[in-house]
Every structure is written in structure tokens, then in C-alpha cells.
Amino acid sequence: MIASPDKPFAGRVAVVTGASRGIGRAAALALAGAGAHIIAVARTQGALEELDDAIEAAGSSATLVPLDLTDYEGIDRLGGAIFERWKRLDILIGNAGILGNLTPLGHVTPKVWDQVMAINVTANWRLIRSLDPLLRASDAGRAVFVTSAAAQKCRAYWGPYAVSKAALDALVRTYAAETEPTPVRAMLLNPGPLRTSMRRAAMPGEDPDTLKTPEDLAPAFLRLASPDWTESGRIYDFPADKVVGLQAPA
């Protein structure tokens, strides 16, 4: 399929993790609406099937991948399957993440710590490890990972989440530096406060009607995933609508 003004992502292939709800679902639907084929990754088969129906209604198509991102060998198999079918990957949206417990660092259990690091950091490294050759095979590979201002604020009781997002920032900036001479561009996206289930868990007394929605954020994914996007190794701050976080010089 040839790209057109109303389908600028036609013919492009996009992996979206955490695609069954919230930010991931909104990103997947926006990319599908722009013509991309969506490889939707999430744990829940039923929610993926509902997403598939919505993508089909938008006039696009999807490949459903029910996968727990702690199944690292499953991530490796995903890369192999994409290579077999498409030989390349144009877009990677690393959205899946978990909050963990909001509690003093001394009260965090090893199990919770390991879970947060496994999903928020290690799974994204495994995605890069598996999908990097495919992104490099694209004429304009784009990788966008969802970060958080928590990485810089380091507020009390947010330890595992803040540490994991700081590690994710370093991971993506390192990947951006390594791919600088290639057609790949890697960005971080800070969504700010949005009306999501994670936000409700973190801020149960907050009025959700005062927050923007994942659908409000979705156009930012289209912007960062576009072949026209040239920045890499930086953070797009959605609340401020600007790119921040310059890489340190070598």
C-alpha cells in the first residue's frame, strides 16, 4: 500500500506493547488510523481481540501477540517472526509498564522490585535486543518509549517506579547514541498526568475529569514515529509540548 495524505503510515509496520488498554491502545488505534499494520502485544487475549475489531473498523489490520513481556524468549521469537514475514520493522512503541507499590524503599519487597525492573527496564532492553536489526532494516526506523517525570522528581515512596524510568531513560539514550549513524531514531515520551488505570492507582483521590486522556496523547506518537522526525536521544514532554533532555556531548 502506498502512503497518502490521509494514510501517511500506509505500508509501515508497528509493534505496540501494552496495546490492549490506555496509552498503548490509543497509540495503536492512532497508528492504525494512519494506515500502519499493528503488531499488538499485550497479556490479555480478549482485550487484544477487541482492539483488533477497532483497528479493522479504522480500515487497517493487526497481528495479535498475547505475550507477557517477562517471557524474554517470547520477545526473541517475536523478532524472528517479524523477520520471517516483513524482513523489517518501521516503528516500535515501548509502552508497557507497571507502577509497583508506593511505599518507603525499606518496605519494598524483592518480588515487587524485581517485577517493576523486569517490565519497565529489562523487557524494553530485550525488545531493543530482538528488534534492533529489524529497525535498522527500515528506511526510517522509529523507536518511542514511554517514560515519566518521576525519573527526575524522585519523590518519596515512588522508588521502584522512579528508578526504573531513570534506567529506561539511560537505556534509550544509549540506544540513540549507538544508532546515530543509521536511519533509526529513538525517543522518550513523557505523557504527564493522564486518565489511566495506573494514574488512578497512584492518585486515588484525583478527579479524573481534570486530566487529559490517552487519546489526547496519541497524535504525539504519530509525530515521533514519522519518517520525517529527526531528533533522537531526547524526551518529548507532552504537557509542555516540547523536546527536552539533550544528550551530553561525547
C-alpha positions as CSV (number, residue, x, y, z in Angstrom):
1,M,0.0,0.0,0.0
2,I,1.3,3.5,-0.9
3,A,1.2,6.3,1.6
4,S,-1.3,9.1,1.0
5,P,-2.1,12.3,2.9
6,D,-4.9,10.6,4.8
7,K,-2.9,7.4,5.4
8,P,0.7,8.6,5.9
9,F,1.8,5.4,7.6
10,A,0.4,3.0,4.9
11,G,2.7,0.1,4.3
12,R,4.6,0.6,7.6
13,V,4.7,-2.0,10.4
14,A,4.5,-1.0,14.0
15,V,4.9,-3.0,17.3
16,V,3.0,-1.6,20.2
17,T,3.4,-3.1,23.7
18,G,0.7,-2.8,26.3
19,A,-1.6,-2.3,23.4
20,S,-4.8,-3.6,25.0
21,R,-5.7,-0.5,27.0
22,G,-4.8,3.0,28.0
23,I,-1.9,4.7,26.3
24,G,-1.0,1.6,24.2
25,R,-4.4,1.1,22.9
26,A,-4.7,4.8,21.9
27,A,-1.3,4.7,20.2
28,A,-2.2,1.5,18.3
29,L,-5.5,3.0,17.1
30,A,-3.9,6.2,16.0
31,L,-1.2,4.4,14.0
32,A,-3.8,2.1,12.5
33,G,-5.9,5.0,11.6
34,A,-2.9,6.5,9.8
35,G,-2.5,3.2,7.8
36,A,0.1,1.2,9.7
37,H,-0.2,-2.5,10.3
38,I,-0.2,-3.0,14.1
39,I,1.6,-5.8,15.8
40,A,-0.3,-5.6,19.1
41,V,1.4,-7.0,22.2
42,A,-0.4,-7.5,25.5
43,R,-1.1,-10.2,28.0
44,T,-4.9,-10.3,27.6
45,Q,-6.3,-12.2,24.6
46,G,-9.9,-10.8,25.0
47,A,-8.8,-7.2,25.1
48,L,-6.5,-7.7,22.1
49,E,-9.4,-9.1,20.1
50,E,-11.5,-6.0,21.0
51,L,-8.6,-3.9,19.8
52,D,-8.4,-5.9,16.6
53,D,-12.1,-5.1,15.9
54,A,-11.5,-1.4,16.4
55,I,-8.4,-1.5,14.1
56,E,-10.4,-3.3,11.4
57,A,-13.2,-0.7,11.8
58,A,-10.5,2.0,11.2
59,G,-9.7,0.4,7.9
60,S,-6.4,-1.2,8.9
61,S,-5.1,-4.6,10.1
62,A,-3.4,-6.1,13.1
63,T,-1.4,-9.1,14.2
64,L,-2.2,-10.1,17.8
65,V,0.6,-11.2,20.1
66,P,-0.6,-12.4,23.5
67,L,2.6,-12.2,25.4
68,D,3.8,-11.5,29.0
69,L,6.9,-9.3,28.5
70,T,8.7,-11.2,31.2
71,D,8.7,-14.1,28.7
72,Y,12.0,-12.9,27.3
73,E,12.4,-15.9,24.9
74,G,8.9,-14.9,23.6
75,I,10.3,-11.5,22.8
76,D,13.1,-13.2,20.9
77,R,10.6,-15.3,19.0
78,L,8.6,-12.1,18.1
79,G,11.7,-10.7,16.4
80,G,12.2,-13.8,14.4
81,A,8.5,-13.9,13.4
82,I,8.6,-10.3,12.2
83,F,11.7,-11.0,10.2
84,E,10.1,-14.0,8.5
85,R,7.0,-12.1,7.5
86,W,8.2,-8.5,6.8
87,K,12.1,-8.5,7.0
88,R,11.9,-5.2,8.8
89,L,10.2,-3.2,11.5
90,D,9.4,0.5,11.0
91,I,8.0,1.5,14.4
92,L,8.5,0.3,18.0
93,I,6.3,1.7,20.7
94,G,7.6,0.6,24.1
95,N,4.6,1.5,26.2
96,A,4.0,-1.4,28.7
97,G,4.9,-0.6,32.3
98,I,3.8,-1.2,35.9
99,L,3.7,1.1,38.9
100,G,4.7,-1.3,41.7
101,N,3.9,-0.3,45.3
102,L,4.1,3.3,46.6
103,T,6.0,2.7,49.8
104,P,9.3,3.5,51.5
105,L,12.3,1.9,49.9
106,G,12.9,-0.2,53.0
107,H,9.4,-1.6,52.7
108,V,9.7,-2.6,49.0
109,T,9.8,-6.4,48.7
110,P,12.3,-8.0,46.5
111,K,9.5,-9.5,44.5
112,V,7.9,-6.1,43.7
113,W,11.3,-4.6,42.9
114,D,12.1,-7.4,40.5
115,Q,8.7,-7.2,38.8
116,V,9.0,-3.4,38.2
117,M,12.5,-3.7,36.8
118,A,11.6,-6.7,34.7
119,I,8.8,-4.9,32.9
120,N,9.9,-1.3,32.9
121,V,13.6,-1.9,32.1
122,T,14.6,-5.4,31.2
123,A,11.7,-6.1,28.8
124,N,12.5,-2.9,26.9
125,W,16.2,-3.9,26.6
126,R,15.1,-7.3,25.3
127,L,12.8,-5.6,22.8
128,I,15.7,-3.5,21.6
129,R,18.0,-6.6,21.5
130,S,15.4,-8.5,19.5
131,L,14.1,-5.8,17.2
132,D,17.1,-3.6,16.6
133,P,18.2,-5.4,13.4
134,L,14.7,-5.0,12.0
135,L,14.5,-1.3,12.8
136,R,17.9,-0.8,11.1
137,A,16.4,-2.6,8.0
138,S,13.7,0.0,7.7
139,D,14.3,3.2,5.7
140,A,13.2,5.2,8.8
141,G,13.1,3.0,11.9
142,R,11.5,4.8,14.8
143,A,11.5,3.7,18.5
144,V,9.4,5.5,21.1
145,F,9.4,4.6,24.7
146,V,7.1,5.9,27.4
147,T,8.9,7.5,30.3
148,S,7.8,9.6,33.3
149,A,8.7,12.8,35.1
150,A,9.1,10.5,38.1
151,A,12.6,9.7,36.8
152,Q,13.7,13.2,37.6
153,K,11.5,14.1,40.5
154,C,12.4,11.2,42.7
155,R,9.5,11.7,45.1
156,A,9.3,9.9,48.4
157,Y,7.7,6.4,48.1
158,W,7.9,6.2,44.3
159,G,11.3,4.4,44.4
160,P,10.9,1.3,42.2
161,Y,9.0,3.2,39.5
162,A,11.2,6.3,39.5
163,V,14.4,4.2,39.4
164,S,13.0,2.0,36.6
165,K,12.1,5.0,34.5
166,A,15.5,6.6,35.1
167,A,17.1,3.4,33.9
168,L,14.8,3.4,30.9
169,D,15.9,6.9,30.0
170,A,19.5,5.8,30.1
171,L,18.8,2.7,28.1
172,V,17.0,4.6,25.3
173,R,19.6,7.4,25.2
174,T,22.3,4.8,24.9
175,Y,20.5,3.1,22.0
176,A,20.0,6.5,20.4
177,A,23.8,7.1,20.6
178,E,24.5,3.7,19.1
179,T,22.1,4.2,16.2
180,E,23.0,7.8,15.4
181,P,24.7,7.0,12.1
182,T,21.8,4.8,11.0
183,P,18.2,5.7,9.8
184,V,16.9,4.7,13.3
185,R,15.7,7.4,15.7
186,A,14.9,6.6,19.4
187,M,12.9,8.9,21.6
188,L,11.4,9.0,25.0
189,L,7.8,10.3,25.5
190,N,6.7,11.8,28.8
191,P,2.9,11.8,28.8
192,G,2.4,13.6,32.1
193,P,-0.8,13.1,34.1
194,L,-3.3,11.2,32.0
195,R,-6.6,9.5,32.7
196,T,-5.3,5.9,33.0
197,S,-5.7,3.0,35.4
198,M,-2.1,3.5,36.6
199,R,-2.8,7.1,37.4
200,R,-5.9,6.1,39.4
201,A,-3.9,3.6,41.4
202,A,-1.2,6.2,42.2
203,M,-3.6,9.2,42.8
204,P,-6.9,7.7,44.0
205,G,-8.3,11.0,45.2
206,E,-7.7,12.8,42.0
207,D,-10.7,14.0,39.8
208,P,-10.1,12.1,36.5
209,D,-12.1,14.7,34.6
210,T,-9.3,17.2,35.2
211,L,-6.9,15.1,33.2
212,K,-6.2,14.7,29.5
213,T,-6.8,11.3,28.0
214,P,-4.6,8.7,26.2
215,E,-6.5,9.8,23.0
216,D,-5.2,13.3,23.5
217,L,-1.7,12.0,23.7
218,A,-2.0,9.7,20.6
219,P,-1.0,12.3,18.0
220,A,2.4,12.6,19.7
221,F,3.1,9.0,18.8
222,L,2.4,9.7,15.2
223,R,4.7,12.7,15.3
224,L,7.6,10.8,16.8
225,A,7.1,7.7,14.7
226,S,7.0,9.7,11.4
227,P,9.9,9.2,8.9
228,D,10.1,13.0,9.0
229,W,11.1,13.0,12.7
230,T,14.8,13.7,13.0
231,E,15.5,14.1,16.8
232,S,17.0,11.2,18.7
233,G,18.0,10.5,22.3
234,R,15.8,13.2,23.8
235,I,12.5,13.4,25.6
236,Y,9.3,14.8,24.2
237,D,7.4,16.3,27.1
238,F,3.7,16.2,26.2
239,P,2.4,18.6,28.9
240,A,4.9,21.3,27.8
241,D,4.7,20.3,24.1
242,K,8.4,20.5,23.6
243,V,11.6,18.4,23.2
244,V,13.9,18.4,26.3
245,G,16.8,16.4,27.7
246,L,19.7,17.0,25.3
247,Q,22.2,14.2,25.2
248,A,25.5,15.0,26.9
249,P,28.3,15.5,24.4
250,A,30.6,12.6,23.9
